[in-house]
Amino acid sequence: MIKVCPVCGKKFNTTNAVKFCSNTCRRRYQGTGKPQKRRGKETLCWSCENACGGCSWSRSLTPVEGWEAKKIKIKGNFYIGAVLDSYIIKNCPEYKKERRIQ
């Protein structure tokens, strides 16, 4: 089946329910259609350089001494329905702003 990409107008051949000609066009389209549903609240760790094993929280799930955080419950394993304790971190003494490579 020949389809037309809604972003660039390019015609492309597909046998499934693909809407865009490439991932680039799909990413460009995001935000112009329906609003994207957020999975959760923003936490400081998502933009921290120490996020992957550089602090006690990401290394061993031990709360960082002196941080400002709100304790929350999150869904764990989908199949067994486990509920886990986690945190939304607002301020942390070990926080280092992530350097973005462009």
C-alpha positions in Angstrom: 0.0 0.0 0.0 1.4 3.4 -0.9 0.9 6.1 1.8 1.9 9.8 2.0 3.8 11.1 5.0 1.9 13.9 6.8 5.1 15.7 7.7 7.2 15.8 4.5 4.7 14.7 1.9 6.9 11.9 0.7 5.2 8.8 -0.8 6.3 5.5 0.7 5.3 1.8 0.4 4.2 -0.1 3.5 2.3 -3.3 4.4 1.4 -2.3 8.0 -0.1 0.7 9.9 2.9 2.9 9.7 2.0 6.6 9.5 5.4 8.3 8.8 8.1 7.6 6.2 10.9 7.7 8.8 11.6 8.1 12.5 12.8 11.6 11.8 9.3 12.6 10.5 7.6 10.8 13.4 9.7 12.8 15.9 9.0 16.1 14.1 5.3 15.3 14.3 5.2 14.7 18.0 3.7 17.6 19.8 1.5 18.7 16.9 -1.1 16.0 17.3 -2.6 14.9 20.6 -0.9 15.9 23.8 1.5 13.2 25.0 0.5 11.6 28.3 3.3 11.9 30.9 4.3 8.8 32.8 5.1 10.5 36.0 6.3 13.6 37.8 9.6 15.2 36.9 12.5 14.3 39.2 15.9 16.0 39.5 17.7 12.7 38.8 16.6 12.6 35.1 18.9 15.5 34.4 21.8 14.6 36.7 25.3 13.5 35.6 25.5 11.1 38.5 22.2 9.3 37.5 23.8 5.9 36.5 25.7 4.7 39.6 27.4 8.0 40.5 25.4 8.6 43.7 24.1 6.4 46.6 20.5 6.5 45.3 21.3 5.3 41.7 24.0 2.8 43.0 22.1 1.1 45.8 18.7 2.8 46.3 19.9 4.3 49.5 18.5 7.8 50.0 21.1 10.6 49.8 21.7 12.4 53.0 20.5 16.0 52.9 18.2 15.7 49.8 14.8 17.2 49.5 12.5 14.5 48.3 8.9 13.3 48.4 8.2 9.6 48.9 5.8 8.0 46.5 4.5 4.6 45.5 5.0 3.3 42.0 3.9 0.2 40.2 6.7 -2.4 39.9 6.4 -5.6 38.0 3.3 -5.6 35.8 2.7 -9.3 36.1 2.7 -9.7 39.9 1.4 -6.2 40.6 4.1 -5.2 43.0 4.1 -1.7 44.5 7.5 -0.1 45.2 8.6 2.9 47.2 10.4 5.6 45.2 11.1 9.4 45.5 10.5 12.5 43.5 13.7 14.5 44.2 13.5 18.3 44.3 16.9 19.2 45.7 20.1 17.1 46.1 23.6 17.9 47.4 25.1 15.4 44.9 23.3 16.9 41.9 25.5 17.8 38.9 23.8 19.2 35.8 24.2 16.8 32.9 26.4 18.0 30.1 24.7 17.7 26.8 26.8 16.8 23.7 25.5 18.5 20.6 
